Amino acid sequence: MFAVSGGGRRLAVRFERGYPAAQVFAPAGETVICFEPMAAPTDALRRGGYRSAQPGKPDTTVFSITVD
């Protein structure tokens, strides 16, 4: 789970299923942040070790966002 808070709020992103990796993007000088669920680690096409879709077998990925 990733979470950020400010302005009296807390936003949490939980990767429930199918996301073994994530990227966090917070550009310098900006007041934004992004939590991006990823189905494979960065550079997985070159390094290997990533999941592949199987013909006839659907796959489901799930993430949730909560704001408190």
N, CA, C and O atoms as a printed pandas DataFrame, in Angstrom:
     atom_number atom_name residue_name chain_id  residue_number  x_coord  y_coord  z_coord
0              1         N          MET        A               1    0.842   -1.168    0.000
1              2        CA          MET        A               1    0.000    0.000    0.000
2              3         C          MET        A               1    0.894    1.241    0.000
3              4         O          MET        A               1    1.946    1.270    0.638
4              5         N          PHE        A               2    0.454    2.242   -0.719
5              6        CA          PHE        A               2    1.112    3.542   -0.741
6              7         C          PHE        A               2    0.108    4.556   -0.221
7              8         O          PHE        A               2   -1.086    4.448   -0.498
8              9         N          ALA        A               3    0.582    5.534    0.527
9             10        CA          ALA        A               3   -0.321    6.553    1.059
10            11         C          ALA        A               3    0.388    7.899    1.095
11            12         O          ALA        A               3    1.609    7.981    1.227
12            13         N          VAL        A               4   -0.410    8.942    0.972
13            14        CA          VAL        A               4    0.089   10.310    1.062
14            15         C          VAL        A               4   -0.988   11.123    1.782
15            16         O          VAL        A               4   -2.183   10.866    1.643
16            17         N          SER        A               5   -0.535   12.103    2.550
17            18        CA          SER        A               5   -1.510   12.930    3.260
18            19         C          SER        A               5   -1.136   14.396    3.143
19            20         O          SER        A               5    0.027   14.755    2.958
20            21         N          GLY        A               6   -2.159   15.231    3.256
21            22        CA          GLY        A               6   -1.980   16.670    3.202
22            23         C          GLY        A               6   -3.341   17.337    3.142
23            24         O          GLY        A               6   -4.319   16.742    2.690
24            25         N          GLY        A               7   -3.392   18.568    3.599
25            26        CA          GLY        A               7   -4.648   19.306    3.552
26            27         C          GLY        A               7   -5.757   18.660    4.355
27            28         O          GLY        A               7   -6.936   18.824    4.041
28            29         N          GLY        A               8   -5.378   17.914    5.407
29            30        CA          GLY        A               8   -6.383   17.266    6.237
30            31         C          GLY        A               8   -6.957   15.984    5.657
31            32         O          GLY        A               8   -7.933   15.456    6.191
32            33         N          ARG        A               9   -6.383   15.476    4.587
33            34        CA          ARG        A               9   -6.847   14.242    3.950
34            35         C          ARG        A               9   -5.713   13.230    3.847
35            36         O          ARG        A               9   -4.535   13.587    3.881
36            37         N          ARG        A              10   -6.089   11.969    3.721
37            38        CA          ARG        A              10   -5.123   10.888    3.490
38            39         C          ARG        A              10   -5.646   10.052    2.334
39            40         O          ARG        A              10   -6.779    9.573    2.374
40            41         N          LEU        A              11   -4.832    9.875    1.314
41            42        CA          LEU        A              11   -5.182    9.063    0.160
42            43         C          LEU        A              11   -4.295    7.822    0.172
43            44         O          LEU        A              11   -3.072    7.922    0.271
44            45         N          ALA        A              12   -4.923    6.658    0.071
45            46        CA          ALA        A              12   -4.170    5.400    0.065
46            47         C          ALA        A              12   -4.518    4.597   -1.178
47            48         O          ALA        A              12   -5.683    4.494   -1.560
48            49         N          VAL        A              13   -3.502    4.035   -1.799
49            50        CA          VAL        A              13   -3.672    3.164   -2.961
50            51         C          VAL        A              13   -3.191    1.783   -2.548
51            52         O          VAL        A              13   -2.038    1.612   -2.152
52            53         N          ARG        A              14   -4.066    0.811   -2.641
53            54        CA          ARG        A              14   -3.730   -0.570   -2.272
54            55         C          ARG        A              14   -3.810   -1.434   -3.530
55            56         O          ARG        A              14   -4.818   -1.443   -4.236
56            57         N          PHE        A              15   -2.726   -2.155   -3.789
57            58        CA          PHE        A              15   -2.691   -3.069   -4.930
58            59         C          PHE        A              15   -3.195   -4.414   -4.433
59            60         O          PHE        A              15   -2.458   -5.167   -3.797
60            61         N          GLU        A              16   -4.439   -4.708   -4.723
61            62        CA          GLU        A              16   -5.120   -5.878   -4.180
62            63         C          GLU        A              16   -4.675   -7.191   -4.830
63            64         O          GLU        A              16   -4.451   -8.193   -4.152
64            65         N          ARG        A              17   -4.552   -7.160   -6.160
65            66        CA          ARG        A              17   -4.266   -8.413   -6.875
66            67         C          ARG        A              17   -3.646   -8.124   -8.242
67            68         O          ARG        A              17   -4.115   -7.256   -8.979
68            69         N          GLY        A              18   -2.586   -8.864   -8.569
69            70        CA          GLY        A              18   -2.026   -8.810   -9.908
70            71         C          GLY        A              18   -1.005   -7.724  -10.173
71            72         O          GLY        A              18   -0.547   -7.571  -11.305
72            73         N          TYR        A              19   -0.639   -6.965   -9.149
73            74        CA          TYR        A              19    0.351   -5.906   -9.335
74            75         C          TYR        A              19    1.555   -6.169   -8.430
75            76         O          TYR        A              19    1.538   -5.781   -7.262
76            77         N          PRO        A              20    2.596   -6.820   -8.947
77            78        CA          PRO        A              20    3.766   -7.117   -8.124
78            79         C          PRO        A              20    4.746   -5.952   -8.005
79            80         O          PRO        A              20    5.723   -6.036   -7.260
80            81         N          ALA        A              21    4.490   -4.865   -8.735
81            82        CA          ALA        A              21    5.431   -3.745   -8.735
82            83         C          ALA        A              21    4.664   -2.432   -8.855
83            84         O          ALA        A              21    3.478   -2.411   -9.182
84            85         N          ALA        A              22    5.371   -1.345   -8.583
85            86        CA          ALA        A              22    4.766   -0.023   -8.694
86            87         C          ALA        A              22    5.828    1.006   -9.039
87            88         O          ALA        A              22    7.021    0.790   -8.824
88            89         N          GLN        A              23    5.374    2.124   -9.576
89            90        CA          GLN        A              23    6.234    3.276   -9.780
90            91         C          GLN        A              23    5.619    4.435   -9.022
91            92         O          GLN        A              23    4.399    4.604   -9.011
92            93         N          VAL        A              24    6.460    5.227   -8.392
93            94        CA          VAL        A              24    6.016    6.442   -7.722
94            95         C          VAL        A              24    6.641    7.607   -8.468
95            96         O          VAL        A              24    7.857    7.651   -8.660
96            97         N          PHE        A              25    5.811    8.548   -8.888
97            98        CA          PHE        A              25    6.273    9.698   -9.655
98            99         C          PHE        A              25    5.902   10.957   -8.889
99           100         O          PHE        A              25    4.725   11.214   -8.637
100          101         N          ALA        A              26    6.906   11.740   -8.520
101          102        CA          ALA        A              26    6.707   13.004   -7.811
102          103         C          ALA        A              26    7.692   14.017   -8.383
103          104         O          ALA        A              26    8.808   14.149   -7.881
104          105         N          PRO        A              27    7.287   14.728   -9.424
105          106        CA          PRO        A              27    8.232   15.642  -10.075
106          107         C          PRO        A              27    8.665   16.788   -9.169
107          108         O          PRO        A              27    7.854   17.376   -8.453
108          109         N          ALA        A              28    9.939   17.090   -9.215
109          110        CA          ALA        A              28   10.497   18.187   -8.414
110          111         C          ALA        A              28    9.806   19.499   -8.774
111          112         O          ALA        A              28    9.544   19.780   -9.944
112          113         N          GLY        A              29    9.520   20.284   -7.761
113          114        CA          GLY        A              29    8.911   21.591   -7.992
114          115         C          GLY        A              29    7.413   21.551   -8.224
115          116         O          GLY        A              29    6.801   22.598   -8.435
116          117         N          GLU        A              30    6.807   20.375   -8.189
117          118        CA          GLU        A              30    5.361   20.243   -8.410
118          119         C          GLU        A              30    4.683   19.815   -7.111
119          120         O          GLU        A              30    5.349   19.324   -6.200
120          121         N          THR        A              31    3.401   19.991   -7.021
121          122        CA          THR        A              31    2.643   19.582   -5.828
122          123         C          THR        A              31    1.762   18.386   -6.159
123          124         O          THR        A              31    0.618   18.306   -5.712
124          125         N          VAL        A              32    2.297   17.463   -6.939
125          126        CA          VAL        A              32    1.558   16.265   -7.327
126          127         C          VAL        A              32    2.405   15.025   -7.060
127          128         O          VAL        A              32    3.632   15.090   -6.990
128          129         N          ILE        A              33    1.723   13.904   -6.916
129          130        CA          ILE        A              33    2.398   12.613   -6.774
130          131         C          ILE        A              33    1.517   11.565   -7.444
131          132         O          ILE        A              33    0.291   11.674   -7.436
132          133         N          CYS        A              34    2.144   10.564   -8.016
133          134        CA          CYS        A              34    1.408    9.505   -8.695
134          135         C          CYS        A              34    1.920    8.150   -8.219
135          136         O          CYS        A              34    3.124    7.895   -8.214
136          137         N          PHE        A              35    0.987    7.281   -7.818
137          138        CA          PHE        A              35    1.298    5.888   -7.503
138          139         C          PHE        A              35    0.750    5.067   -8.654
139          140         O          PHE        A              35   -0.464    5.007   -8.851
140          141         N          GLU        A              36    1.618    4.442   -9.405
141          142        CA          GLU        A              36    1.194    3.712  -10.601
142          143         C          GLU        A              36    1.392    2.207  -10.420
143          144         O          GLU        A              36    2.527    1.744  -10.316
144          145         N          PRO        A              37    0.299    1.439  -10.380
145          146        CA          PRO        A              37    0.439   -0.018  -10.294
146          147         C          PRO        A              37    1.035   -0.557  -11.593
147          148         O          PRO        A              37    0.695   -0.096  -12.683
148          149         N          MET        A              38    1.926   -1.534  -11.464
149          150        CA          MET        A              38    2.594   -2.109  -12.630
150          151         C          MET        A              38    2.439   -3.631  -12.613
151          152         O          MET        A              38    2.591   -4.266  -11.570
152          153         N          ALA        A              39    2.141   -4.198  -13.758
153          154        CA          ALA        A              39    1.987   -5.647  -13.868
154          155         C          ALA        A              39    3.340   -6.363  -13.918
155          156         O          ALA        A              39    3.400   -7.587  -13.804
156          157         N          ALA        A              40    4.427   -5.595  -14.088
157          158        CA          ALA        A              40    5.779   -6.166  -14.105
158          159         C          ALA        A              40    6.757   -5.103  -13.608
159          160         O          ALA        A              40    6.479   -3.910  -13.723
160          161         N          PRO        A              41    7.884   -5.517  -13.064
161          162        CA          PRO        A              41    8.885   -4.545  -12.618
162          163         C          PRO        A              41    9.429   -3.718  -13.783
163          164         O          PRO        A              41    9.348   -4.133  -14.939
164          165         N          THR        A              42    9.975   -2.564  -13.473
165          166        CA          THR        A              42   10.620   -1.732  -14.478
166          167         C          THR        A              42   11.701   -2.534  -15.194
167          168         O          THR        A              42   12.454   -3.274  -14.560
168          169         N          ASP        A              43   11.776   -2.387  -16.500
169          170        CA          ASP        A              43   12.785   -3.052  -17.326
170          171         C          ASP        A              43   12.599   -4.575  -17.398
171          172         O          ASP        A              43   13.549   -5.302  -17.688
172          173         N          ALA        A              44   11.391   -5.050  -17.136
173          174        CA          ALA        A              44   11.134   -6.499  -17.125
174          175         C          ALA        A              44   11.300   -7.135  -18.506
175          176         O          ALA        A              44   11.675   -8.304  -18.601
176          177         N          LEU        A              45   11.030   -6.390  -19.570
177          178        CA          LEU        A              45   11.182   -6.979  -20.907
178          179         C          LEU        A              45   12.639   -7.337  -21.187
179          180         O          LEU        A              45   12.914   -8.303  -21.899
180          181         N          ARG        A              46   13.562   -6.578  -20.639
181          182        CA          ARG        A              46   14.983   -6.869  -20.846
182          183         C          ARG        A              46   15.496   -7.894  -19.839
183          184         O          ARG        A              46   16.284   -8.772  -20.192
184          185         N          ARG        A              47   15.048   -7.785  -18.576
185          186        CA          ARG        A              47   15.555   -8.659  -17.523
186          187         C          ARG        A              47   14.802   -9.979  -17.409
187          188         O          ARG        A              47   15.345  -10.954  -16.889
188          189         N          GLY        A              48   13.558  -10.024  -17.889
189          190        CA          GLY        A              48   12.755  -11.238  -17.768
190          191         C          GLY        A              48   12.068  -11.322  -16.420
191          192         O          GLY        A              48   12.113  -10.387  -15.620
192          193         N          GLY        A              49   11.428  -12.466  -16.181
193          194        CA          GLY        A              49   10.767  -12.691  -14.907
194          195         C          GLY        A              49    9.390  -12.085  -14.786
195          196         O          GLY        A              49    8.892  -11.905  -13.675
196          197         N          TYR        A              50    8.762  -11.766  -15.905
197          198        CA          TYR        A              50    7.435  -11.168  -15.860
198          199         C          TYR        A              50    6.367  -12.200  -16.231
199          200         O          TYR        A              50    6.659  -13.222  -16.853
200          201         N          ARG        A              51    5.124  -11.909  -15.834
201          202        CA          ARG        A              51    4.001  -12.794  -16.163
202          203         C          ARG        A              51    3.632  -12.640  -17.629
203          204         O          ARG        A              51    3.863  -11.592  -18.232
204          205         N          SER        A              52    3.068  -13.675  -18.185
205          206        CA          SER        A              52    2.560  -13.634  -19.562
206          207         C          SER        A              52    1.114  -14.093  -19.570
207          208         O          SER        A              52    0.726  -14.980  -18.809
208          209         N          ALA        A              53    0.325  -13.482  -20.435
209          210        CA          ALA        A              53   -1.062  -13.912  -20.595
210          211         C          ALA        A              53   -1.090  -15.275  -21.263
211          212         O          ALA        A              53   -0.291  -15.564  -22.153
212          213         N          GLN        A              54   -2.012  -16.098  -20.823
213          214        CA          GLN        A              54   -2.175  -17.431  -21.397
214          215         C          GLN        A              54   -3.444  -17.453  -22.245
215          216         O          GLN        A              54   -4.483  -16.969  -21.796
216          217         N          PRO        A              55   -3.388  -17.996  -23.449
217          218        CA          PRO        A              55   -4.568  -18.040  -24.311
218          219         C          PRO        A              55   -5.745  -18.711  -23.601
219          220         O          PRO        A              55   -5.604  -19.785  -23.015
220          221         N          GLY        A              56   -6.900  -18.060  -23.664
221          222        CA          GLY        A              56   -8.114  -18.625  -23.100
222          223         C          GLY        A              56   -8.230  -18.530  -21.595
223          224         O          GLY        A              56   -9.199  -19.029  -21.022
224          225         N          LYS        A              57   -7.263  -17.901  -20.935
225          226        CA          LYS        A              57   -7.297  -17.776  -19.478
226          227         C          LYS        A              57   -7.277  -16.292  -19.103
227          228         O          LYS        A              57   -6.218  -15.663  -19.090
228          229         N          PRO        A              58   -8.442  -15.746  -18.801
229          230        CA          PRO        A              58   -8.473  -14.325  -18.447
230          231         C          PRO        A              58   -7.715  -14.065  -17.139
231          232         O          PRO        A              58   -7.604  -14.942  -16.282
232          233         N          ASP        A              59   -7.212  -12.873  -17.013
233          234        CA          ASP        A              59   -6.491  -12.480  -15.805
234          235         C          ASP        A              59   -7.146  -11.215  -15.261
235          236         O          ASP        A              59   -7.656  -10.395  -16.024
236          237         N          THR        A              60   -7.131  -11.066  -13.976
237          238        CA          THR        A              60   -7.743   -9.902  -13.345
238          239         C          THR        A              60   -6.729   -9.206  -12.454
239          240         O          THR        A              60   -6.012   -9.848  -11.687
240          241         N          THR        A              61   -6.678   -7.904  -12.563
241          242        CA          THR        A              61   -5.868   -7.095  -11.672
242          243         C          THR        A              61   -6.801   -6.146  -10.938
243          244         O          THR        A              61   -7.779   -5.663  -11.509
244          245         N          VAL        A              62   -6.500   -5.879   -9.675
245          246        CA          VAL        A              62   -7.384   -5.046   -8.864
246          247         C          VAL        A              62   -6.557   -4.103   -7.991
247          248         O          VAL        A              62   -5.597   -4.524   -7.347
248          249         N          PHE        A              63   -6.935   -2.834   -7.976
249          250        CA          PHE        A              63   -6.389   -1.915   -6.994
250          251         C          PHE        A              63   -7.527   -1.083   -6.429
251          252         O          PHE        A              63   -8.574   -0.934   -7.060
252          253         N          SER        A              64   -7.317   -0.544   -5.241
253          254        CA          SER        A              64   -8.354    0.274   -4.626
254          255         C          SER        A              64   -7.753    1.578   -4.132
255          256         O          SER        A              64   -6.567    1.650   -3.812
256          257         N          ILE        A              65   -8.588    2.604   -4.074
257          258        CA          ILE        A              65   -8.190    3.915   -3.593
258          259         C          ILE        A              65   -9.143    4.320   -2.488
259          260         O          ILE        A              65  -10.360    4.253   -2.658
260          261         N          THR        A              66   -8.594    4.743   -1.348
261          262        CA          THR        A              66   -9.434    5.259   -0.272
262          263         C          THR        A              66   -8.963    6.672    0.091
263          264         O          THR        A              66   -7.774    6.989    0.049
264          265         N          VAL        A              67   -9.926    7.488    0.440
265          266        CA          VAL        A              67   -9.649    8.855    0.879
266          267         C          VAL        A              67  -10.284    9.040    2.243
267          268         O          VAL        A              67  -11.489    8.847    2.406
268          269         N          ASP        A              68   -9.478    9.412    3.220
269          270        CA          ASP        A              68   -9.977    9.652    4.580
270          271         C          ASP        A              68   -9.811   11.112    4.938
271          272         O          ASP        A              68  -10.170   11.522    6.041
